[in-house]
Amino acid sequence: MMKIAVILPVYNEANCIEQTFDKIVDFSQRYHAYNFIIVNDGSTDNTREILEHKLKALPTNHIQLIAYSQRRGKGYAVRKGSECAEGDCICFMDGDLAYSLEHLEPLVEKLEKFDVVIGCRNLDRANFRNLTLLRKVAGKIFNWISRSLLNLKYKDMQAGIKGFKKNAAREIFKRQTLTGFCFDAELLFLAKKQGYTIGEIPARVSQQHLYKSSRVNILKDSLKMLGCLLKIIYNDRSGVYE
């Protein structure tokens, strides 16, 4: 039976981490091939304490917690989790389960044909029903900039659900340099550069997540993204990814 490792980076998720943990437990009891690695990225609330308490109250071999004191970024947390991951496939999802765990089965199924599989919100029109104008504009800007500069065809590179075959994951993550903003785009750039095949599945954002207040600053974040993308181009031309 295939083994699948799923990494969930979390930062200050005290309000929802118990619900996330309970959903993971339920899922792992139904699907024994999945093991979860929760990476606490230096939370300043009591996220870590809640997780430690839950694991102590309900010990399970299907859930592992990695925690460190200083925030290093989502990309760092995912890479850290990948270093401990064991399995035929290594996946990661947003820690607040913005995309339900039910996405994992089609993600893994698609990995039978591709080396890397990414979730794409554009393939599910339900994502746009209640999306604010700000998020629509920001998404279009970010994707246009990313595709143009990196010569990638994917319309959604930042959905928080992606999967990799084991060998592809090892080769890609060891070359990863970005730990925060745009790390997703770097992973896809590296996958293409290494010649790995990339597939997509529809990714539906949970209704609860759609109504979350956006922290996006279009001007500031667009400039930040531009800087990160230029760094990817610089890394590539200077041989960092070789």
N, C-alpha and C positions, 0 to 999 in steps of 0.2 A: 504494500500500500504506500502511495506517495505520502511524503511528509511536507507540510507547508508551514513556514514560519511567517507570522504576521507582526510587524512592528507598528506600535502606536505611540508616537511622540506626544507628550502632554506638557502643558505649561499653564499653571493657575486654572485648573479645571475642577476646583473643589465643588462647584455648584452642580456638576453633572457626572463626576467621576464614579460615584457609586452606581449610578444607572448604567454607565458604560461597562463597569466591571461585571455587574450582574448579567448584562447581555452577552458578554464574552464567555462567562461561565456557562450560560445556557447553550450558546452556540457550540462550545467545545465539547459539551456533553452529548450533543447530537452528531457532531462531526469530529471524530477522534483524530483525524489526520492533521488537525490544526493546532499549532502551539503559538501563543501570543507573548510578545515581549513588549511590555509597557516601559517607555523611557521617560522618566521624569526630568525634564530639562530645566532644573534649577528653580522650580516653582517657589514663589514667596508666600503663597497661602498654605493651607494644610492638605494639599493634594497628596503629598508623599505620605503623610500620617494616615490619611484615609485608606490609601492603597495598602500600606503595611498592616493596618488593622484588618482589612478585608482578607488579605492573604493568610494572616494568622488565624482568623476565625474559620476560614474555609481553604485549607491547604489543597493545592492542586498542582499536578505536574504540567498542566497545560498553560500556566500563566507564570511568567517571570518578570520581576521588577528590576530595572536598572535606574539608579538615581545618583545625581551629583548636585553639588550645592550652587554652582554658578551657571547662569543661563548661557548656552552656547549657540542656540539657534536650532530651528527644526531640522535643517539639513544635517547638522552635526548629530542630533539625536537619532535620526534615521541611520546614518552611517555607523554610529556607536552600536545601535541595535543589530545591524547587519553583521558586525564582527562576532556577535554571540549567537547568531542565527544558524540553526541546523535544519536542513530540509532540502527537498528537491526543488522547491520554489521559495523565493523570499519576496514578500509583499509588504507594503506599508499603507496605512490608512490614517486619516485625521483622528486624533485622540478623542474628539468630541462626537465621533461617529456621524459627521456631517453626511457621510455615505454609509448606508446600513451594511451590516455584516453579510447580508444576502447577496451583495455584489461579489463576494469572494468566490463563490462557486463558478459563475460565468467567467470570472477573471482567470481562475486556475484552468478551467476548460480551454480557454483561448490560448493559454500558455503551452498547450500541447502542439500548437501550430506556429507559435511565435516565440522569440527569445525574450521579448519585453512586451508587456501589455499595459496600456494606460486607460484610465477612465476619461470619457469625453462627455461633458455636459451638453455640448451642442447636438449630440445624438438623441437627446431626450427633451422634447419641447416643453414638457411639464416644468422644467427648471426656470422657464422665463415668464410663467404666469404671474407670479407675485414678486418678481425681481425689481428692485428699485432702479430708477433711471441712472443713479450714480454707479451702481454695480454693473449695469449693462455697458455704460460708457467706459468704465475702468477696464472691464474685461476685454472689450474690443481693442482698446488702446494697447494694453499689455500684450495681447496675442499678436496684434499687427507688428509691433516693435520686435517681438521675439522671432516671429517667422521671417521677417525681412532681414534682420541682422544675422541670424544663424542658418538661414536657408533651410528651414524645417517646414514641412507641409501641415503640421498638426494644428488644428484650430483651438485646441485646449490642452496646454502643457502644464497647467497648474492645479488641476483637480487632484485632491488629496487621496488618490487611490491608484496605486501602480504595482505591477508584479514583474518579477524577473526569474528566469531560470537560474539555477544556482551558479553555474559557471559565468553567465553573463553578469550576474550581480557582483561576483567577486572582482571581475575585471573592471567593471564600471565604477564601483564604489571606491576602489583603491586609487583611482585617478581623480575622484571628486575633490574639488577645492573650495567650493562655495558652501557655506554652512547655514546661511539664512535666506534672504531674498533670492529668487531665481534659481535655487539649487535644482528644482525640477527640470528647468530648461537645460541646465548643464548636464544632468543625467541623460536626457534624450540626445543631446549633442554628442555626448560620449558614446552612447549606444549606436548612433548612426556612424560615427567615426570608426568604431570597432567592427562595423559591418553586421551588427545584429539586426534581426528582423523585428519590426515594431507593429503591434496590432492595437486595436481600440475596442472598447466595449462602452455601451451607454452608461452614464453615471447620473443617477438622480439624487439631487440634494434633498435632504430631509426637510419637511415643512417647517419644523422648529428652527432649523438653521437658516432657512430663507428669511425668517423674520428677525434674525439677529441684527443689531445695529452695526453698520459698516464703519470700520476704522480707516477706510481708504481715503487718502488725500491724493487726488488725481495728479496734480502737478508734482508734489514731493515724491510720491511713489513711482511715477513715470520716470523721473530723473534718476531715482535710485535704481530702478530696473535697467535703465540705459547704461548706467555705470557698471552694473553686474554683467550685462551682456557684452559690453566692451572688454571686460576682464576675461570672459570666456574666449573671445576672439584673440586677445593678446596671449593668453595661455597656449592656445592652439598654435599660433604662429611662432611662439618662442620655444616650442617643444616640451612644454610642461606635461602634456597628455601622452607623450610617447612612453 
